[in-house]
Amino acid sequence: MINKAKQYIENDDYEKAIKLARKRHSKDDITNYLEILDLLINKDYLPALEEKGLYYQFYDKNHDDGDYGEKYFDKYLNKQPKSVNVICDKAMSRLNKQDYESALELMDNAYKNYSSYSKKEKPRILKSEILIGKVEILLKQKRYDDALVFIKSYENQFDSTQKSDLYMGQILQKTGKNEQALMYLNKSLLEEDTLIGFNAKGDALYELGRYKDALKEYNYCLNYESKVDDLELITNFNYKSAYCCLNLGDESEAIKYLNKTIHMLNEHGRLPRDIEAIYQKCSFEKERILKKGNVEDFEFRKNKFFSTKTTLIIFGVVLVLFFILKILGY
């Protein structure tokens, strides 16, 4: 395999060599994958530098000791500083390191110079995607007013998308415009079920005092819980599920969610201040309920919940099968 790659490189057929490397990656042959990339990097083939950076950003378990591929993106940018793609790659590395200000500066650079930089190297990233990327960073920083400015700019320049509707709904919910938020979140969730969408919709309904509806949305979140590593997000829909139950007068069910939240946070050791406050709140609430003596200390048991979109699809399939069986005389 390596000899074949060397032959491609000797013939200056770098594209075939990098395709061969990617094929080895798809086969989980990481040793040969990285070795072929190094051979290409030694020949100053820039796409191999970005490829190696992206490997450490997304696939390597330790992300190259937390560098997230940035050193390879820097080497690329030293040779081609006007690469929109790699500027955005580096922004993602900084975002993963929680260096939000630096990530935002890089995205600004790519966005403002998109037209002139595109003449040097054709971007695979659309200008609209960079603008959405800036909104994502601002949401991470909880800069909702600034995020609102950019999402409105996005809507003015480009057609709305599932993602822009989702972020607009999030921003409106975080700024207290819950009824408006629901309009955007419903539109987004009709196109795609997302954990962020269900959680934000649950929060909007919770703030509007519609606890039964909010609990339904938070329960949808449970289907995605194992797939994410965002402690703040997971804590939110778990503990608010408990308080939905309390507001609905169901202390037995509330205890289950309180226990789940408390046990989950116990496993994380030292907590950020805001999550520590939620932990204390849940602990005090559990103690208050149990002192009354009429509720057992139940553990949480997960049930499977389907979203409105999924339910409609299932119903449609069942309906079609029913008519087929009728036609066949069953």
matplotlib code that plots the C-alpha trace (Angstrom):
import matplotlib.pyplot as plt

x = [0.0, 2.8, 4.8, 1.8, 1.4, 5.2, 4.8, 1.9, 4.0, 7.0, 4.8, 3.5, 0.0, -0.7, -4.5, -4.4, -2.1, -4.4, -7.4, -5.5, -4.8, -8.5, -9.3, -7.0, -8.7, -12.1, -10.7, -9.4, -5.8, -4.6, -0.9, -0.7, -3.2, -0.9, 2.2, 0.9, -0.1, 3.4, 4.9, 2.6, 3.4, 7.1, 6.3, 4.6, 1.2, -1.1, -4.3, -2.4, -1.7, -5.4, -6.3, -4.0, -5.3, -8.9, -8.0, -6.8, -9.7, -12.4, -11.2, -8.2, -9.4, -7.0, -7.1, -3.3, -3.1, -5.9, -4.3, -7.3, -5.1, -4.2, -0.5, -1.2, -3.6, -0.9, 1.6, -0.9, -1.7, 2.0, 2.1, -1.4, -2.7, -5.8, -7.4, -11.0, -11.3, -8.3, -9.0, -12.4, -10.7, -8.4, -11.4, -13.0, -9.7, -9.9, -13.6, -12.8, -10.2, -13.0, -11.0, -14.2, -12.9, -10.1, -12.4, -14.8, -11.9, -10.9, -14.5, -14.7, -11.6, -12.9, -16.3, -15.1, -12.5, -14.5, -14.6, -10.9, -9.6, -11.8, -9.7, -6.6, -8.2, -11.7, -13.5, -15.7, -17.3, -20.2, -20.2, -23.6, -22.1, -19.4, -22.1, -24.0, -20.7, -20.3, -23.8, -22.8, -19.8, -21.9, -24.4, -21.6, -20.6, -24.2, -24.0, -27.6, -28.1, -25.0, -26.2, -29.6, -27.9, -26.0, -28.9, -31.1, -28.2, -28.3, -32.0, -31.7, -28.9, -29.9, -32.9, -33.8, -32.8, -33.5, -30.4, -31.1, -34.6, -33.2, -30.8, -33.3, -35.7, -32.9, -32.0, -35.6, -36.2, -33.1, -34.1, -37.6, -39.6, -41.0, -44.1, -42.0, -39.4, -41.9, -42.8, -39.2, -38.5, -41.6, -40.6, -37.1, -38.3, -40.6, -37.5, -35.2, -35.4, -32.6, -31.8, -31.1, -34.5, -36.5, -34.7, -35.2, -38.9, -39.2, -37.7, -40.1, -43.1, -41.8, -41.4, -45.0, -46.3, -47.2, -45.6, -47.3, -46.2, -42.7, -42.3, -43.2, -40.4, -37.9, -38.8, -37.9, -34.5, -33.9, -33.7, -30.5, -29.0, -26.4, -25.1, -24.0, -21.4, -22.8, -23.4, -25.2, -27.7, -28.3, -28.7, -31.2, -33.8, -33.4, -33.9, -36.6, -38.5, -38.6, -40.0, -42.6, -43.8, -43.8, -45.8, -48.3, -48.6, -46.9, -44.2, -43.7, -42.6, -40.6, -38.5, -37.4, -36.1, -34.5, -32.7, -31.5, -30.2, -28.5, -26.8, -25.7, -24.1, -22.5, -20.5, -19.0, -17.2, -16.4, -19.1, -19.3, -21.0, -24.3, -24.7, -23.6, -26.5, -28.9, -27.5, -28.2, -31.6, -32.5, -31.1, -33.1, -36.3, -35.9, -35.3, -38.4, -40.6, -39.3, -39.8, -43.6, -43.5, -46.0, -43.7, -41.2, -37.6, -38.1, -35.2, -35.7, -36.5, -36.1, -39.0, -38.8, -40.6, -41.3, -41.4, -44.4, -42.6, -41.7, -45.2, -46.7, -44.3, -45.2, -48.9, -48.6, -46.8, -49.5, -52.2, -50.6, -50.2, -53.9, -55.1, -52.8, -54.2, -57.8, -57.1, -55.6, -58.8, -57.6]
y = [0.0, 2.4, 1.4, 2.2, 5.6, 6.3, 5.4, 7.9, 10.5, 9.8, 10.4, 13.6, 12.1, 13.5, 13.3, 9.5, 9.3, 11.3, 9.3, 6.1, 7.6, 8.4, 4.8, 3.5, 5.9, 4.5, 1.0, 2.2, 1.7, 4.8, 4.0, 3.8, 6.7, 9.1, 7.7, 8.5, 12.0, 12.6, 11.6, 14.1, 16.8, 16.3, 17.1, 20.4, 19.1, 21.5, 19.4, 16.7, 19.3, 20.1, 16.5, 15.7, 18.6, 17.5, 14.0, 15.4, 17.7, 15.2, 11.6, 11.2, 10.4, 12.7, 15.3, 15.4, 16.3, 18.9, 20.7, 19.8, 19.9, 23.6, 23.2, 21.6, 24.4, 27.0, 25.3, 25.5, 29.1, 30.0, 29.0, 30.0, 32.7, 33.4, 30.0, 30.4, 26.7, 26.5, 29.7, 28.2, 24.9, 26.9, 28.7, 25.3, 24.3, 27.5, 26.8, 23.3, 24.9, 27.3, 30.3, 31.9, 35.4, 34.1, 31.7, 34.6, 36.8, 34.0, 33.6, 37.4, 37.3, 34.6, 36.2, 39.8, 38.7, 35.9, 37.4, 38.3, 35.2, 33.0, 34.2, 32.6, 29.3, 28.1, 27.5, 24.5, 26.5, 28.8, 32.4, 31.7, 28.8, 31.1, 33.5, 30.7, 29.6, 33.1, 32.7, 29.3, 30.9, 33.8, 31.3, 29.4, 32.7, 33.4, 36.7, 36.5, 40.1, 39.9, 36.6, 38.1, 40.8, 38.2, 35.8, 38.6, 39.5, 35.9, 36.0, 39.2, 37.8, 34.2, 31.9, 30.6, 27.1, 24.5, 25.6, 29.3, 28.7, 26.6, 29.3, 32.1, 30.1, 29.6, 33.3, 34.4, 31.9, 33.1, 36.7, 36.0, 36.1, 32.6, 32.8, 34.0, 31.4, 28.6, 29.6, 29.2, 26.1, 24.3, 25.1, 23.8, 20.6, 19.8, 19.6, 17.8, 16.4, 17.9, 17.8, 21.5, 22.2, 20.0, 21.5, 25.1, 24.4, 22.8, 25.9, 28.2, 26.2, 26.0, 29.8, 30.1, 27.8, 25.1, 22.4, 19.3, 20.3, 21.3, 17.8, 16.2, 18.1, 17.3, 13.6, 13.7, 14.9, 11.7, 9.9, 11.9, 12.1, 9.3, 10.9, 14.3, 15.4, 18.8, 18.7, 22.1, 21.0, 17.5, 19.0, 21.5, 19.1, 16.6, 19.0, 21.0, 17.7, 17.3, 20.8, 20.3, 17.3, 19.4, 22.1, 19.4, 18.1, 14.8, 14.5, 10.7, 11.3, 14.4, 12.3, 10.1, 13.0, 14.6, 11.3, 11.0, 14.6, 14.2, 10.9, 12.2, 15.3, 13.3, 11.3, 14.6, 15.6, 19.3, 21.3, 24.7, 27.2, 27.4, 23.6, 23.3, 25.6, 23.3, 20.3, 21.9, 23.0, 19.4, 18.0, 20.4, 19.7, 16.0, 16.3, 18.5, 16.0, 12.9, 14.6, 14.7, 10.9, 10.1, 9.6, 6.7, 7.3, 6.0, 5.7, 7.0, 4.5, 5.6, 5.2, 5.7, 8.8, 9.7, 13.3, 14.7, 14.3, 10.6, 9.8, 11.2, 9.1, 6.0, 6.7, 7.3, 3.9, 2.1, 3.8, 2.7, -0.8, -0.9, 0.2, -2.4, -5.1, -4.0, -4.0, -7.6, -8.7, -9.1]
z = [0.0, 0.9, -2.2, -4.3, -2.7, -3.2, -6.9, -7.3, -5.6, -7.8, -10.8, -9.2, -9.1, -5.6, -6.0, -6.4, -3.4, -1.1, -2.3, -1.4, 2.0, 2.5, 1.5, 4.2, 6.7, 5.8, 6.5, 9.9, 8.8, 10.5, 10.4, 6.6, 6.3, 8.3, 6.7, 3.2, 4.3, 5.7, 2.3, 0.6, 3.2, 2.5, -1.1, 0.0, -1.1, 0.9, 0.9, 2.9, 5.6, 5.9, 5.8, 8.7, 10.7, 10.1, 11.3, 14.6, 14.9, 14.4, 14.6, 16.9, 20.4, 22.1, 19.3, 19.2, 23.0, 22.6, 19.7, 17.4, 14.3, 14.6, 14.1, 10.6, 9.8, 10.8, 8.5, 5.7, 6.3, 6.4, 2.7, 1.7, 4.2, 2.1, 2.3, 3.5, 4.2, 6.5, 8.3, 9.2, 10.1, 12.5, 13.9, 14.7, 16.5, 18.6, 19.3, 20.5, 22.9, 24.1, 22.7, 21.5, 20.8, 18.6, 16.8, 16.1, 14.8, 12.4, 11.1, 10.7, 8.6, 6.4, 6.0, 5.3, 2.8, 1.2, -2.3, -2.6, -0.9, -3.2, -6.1, -4.6, -3.6, -4.3, -1.0, -0.4, 2.5, 1.5, 2.7, 4.3, 6.3, 7.7, 8.9, 10.6, 12.1, 13.7, 15.1, 16.7, 18.4, 19.8, 21.1, 22.8, 24.5, 25.4, 23.5, 22.4, 21.3, 19.0, 17.7, 16.9, 14.7, 12.7, 12.3, 11.0, 8.6, 7.5, 6.8, 4.9, 2.6, 2.2, 2.3, 5.8, 6.5, 9.2, 11.0, 10.8, 12.1, 14.9, 16.0, 15.6, 17.8, 20.4, 20.5, 20.8, 23.6, 25.5, 25.2, 26.6, 23.3, 23.8, 21.6, 18.7, 19.5, 19.2, 15.6, 14.5, 16.5, 15.2, 11.7, 12.3, 14.0, 11.1, 8.9, 11.3, 14.9, 16.9, 20.6, 20.7, 19.1, 21.5, 24.5, 23.3, 22.6, 26.0, 27.6, 25.7, 26.8, 30.4, 30.6, 29.2, 32.0, 29.6, 31.8, 30.2, 26.7, 28.0, 29.6, 26.3, 24.6, 27.3, 27.1, 23.4, 24.4, 26.3, 22.9, 22.1, 25.6, 25.1, 21.9, 23.3, 25.8, 26.8, 30.6, 30.7, 28.0, 29.5, 33.0, 31.7, 30.3, 33.1, 36.0, 34.3, 33.7, 37.4, 37.9, 35.2, 37.2, 40.4, 38.7, 37.4, 41.0, 40.3, 43.0, 42.4, 38.9, 39.9, 42.3, 39.4, 37.4, 40.5, 41.3, 37.8, 37.8, 41.2, 40.3, 36.9, 38.4, 41.2, 38.6, 37.3, 40.4, 40.6, 38.7, 37.2, 39.6, 37.7, 37.4, 41.1, 41.9, 40.0, 41.9, 45.2, 44.1, 43.1, 46.3, 48.5, 46.5, 46.8, 50.6, 50.9, 49.1, 51.0, 54.3, 53.6, 53.8, 51.1, 48.1, 47.6, 46.5, 43.0, 40.4, 36.9, 34.1, 30.5, 28.1, 24.4, 23.1, 19.5, 18.2, 16.3, 13.0, 13.7, 15.0, 11.8, 9.7, 11.6, 11.3, 7.6, 7.1, 9.2, 7.1, 3.8, 5.0, 6.1, 2.6, 0.9, 3.1, 2.3, -1.4, -1.1, 0.6, 4.2]

ax = plt.figure().add_subplot(projection="3d")
ax.plot(x, y, z, "-o")
ax.set_aspect("equal")
plt.show()
